[in-house]
């Protein structure tokens, strides 16, 4: 007996998901709302490649970071180049700024959205292929940029009807002088407790002690509670900058909570760091986060250029948004030819109506009963019945599904008759 070949089970790769139906509508609503808000603040759309040379991310995220050492999807192409699927947006935008010579066009205000990739344990709101909205301002060292990006975030979250359940947590990482002093204090403190640090935090102590403050290890968290506070190491310039940011937020009526344990471990970050937090997503409560990165572009080989921005997870935002807020799909007008002889006229009418701005659905086969069932399944608002006898008289029949009414309409008046459906 011939061996039956098994058919492979086709399914999504772990940590990925198909986006369709209601989920697709919600994603589109987030993207469109974000686009409208960002453009009102004078930002321009940017779309960078989904993969970059691996060095772009190694330089920016740091060789020892979890993203680079554990989470990046990197591969060698046929030409022997090491490429990486983007794990975040900022590095690609910084690379685009340098490679396109945009230093002559400062300030640059960008927004974008799209898929990102990280190999990590999938959980609620965190996928291996996930989607982000991203916003950046380059070339503005003044605190006004910090205030603006935060105002954009609050405006977006308000228009998504989410701000009532979200808290803005704010901190200052200080300038380089303040940060270096704080780093030294952390090294002294954690060195005195080396025997209690986790393996990961011991490695961080040598290269990036501020990242210990982000540790999820319970033993580390106990030590972090008594660690030095960054505000004790602010110099005057840092204090003035942070005061101006807070004064701007106060003037705009944007409330916030100071969280001195909120840090960014990479050396190119400075001054403002922030996260928008909700309690509605359990442990994965950050829906949007960002900060100032004045040293990033220079570190990548470009000119010294200030920068600040944020990114938000679309999967997490979609979990929070009320379905009632998301616009329904436009209900189509169904065109139903009665008999094969009317098929061509039905096609011509469908094309004419679509050109006039109507949403039109037309079945490909079946008798009138089957086509009416399809129209109901498509939630059509009305159906146009095209029969041979009516066509000879220059008429079609319009059936209004909501009202249950049926009317004969002259073909040359059909567009005007349907105008309220457009």
Secondary structure, 3 states (H helix, E strand, C coil): CCCCCCCCCCCCCCCCCCCCHHHHHHHHHHHHHHHHHHHHCCCEECCCCCEEEHHHHHHHHCCCCHHHHHHCCEEECCCCCEEEECCCCHHHHHHHHHHCCHHHHCCEEEEEEEEEECCCCCECCECCEEEEEEEEEECCCCHHHHHHHHHHHHHHHHHCCCHHHEEEEEEECCCHHHHHHHHHHHHHHHHCCHHHCCHHHHHHHHHCHHHHHHCCCHHHHHHHHCCCCHHHHCCHHHHHHHHHHHHHHHHCCCCCEECCCCCCCCCCCEEEEEEEEECCCCCCCEEEEEEECCCHHHHCCCCCCCEEEEEEEHHHHHHHCCHHHCCCCCCCEEEEEECHHHHHHHHHHHHHHHHCCCCEEECCCCCHHHHHHHHHHCCCCEEEEEEHHHHHCCEEEEEECCCCEEEEEEHHHHHHHCHHHC
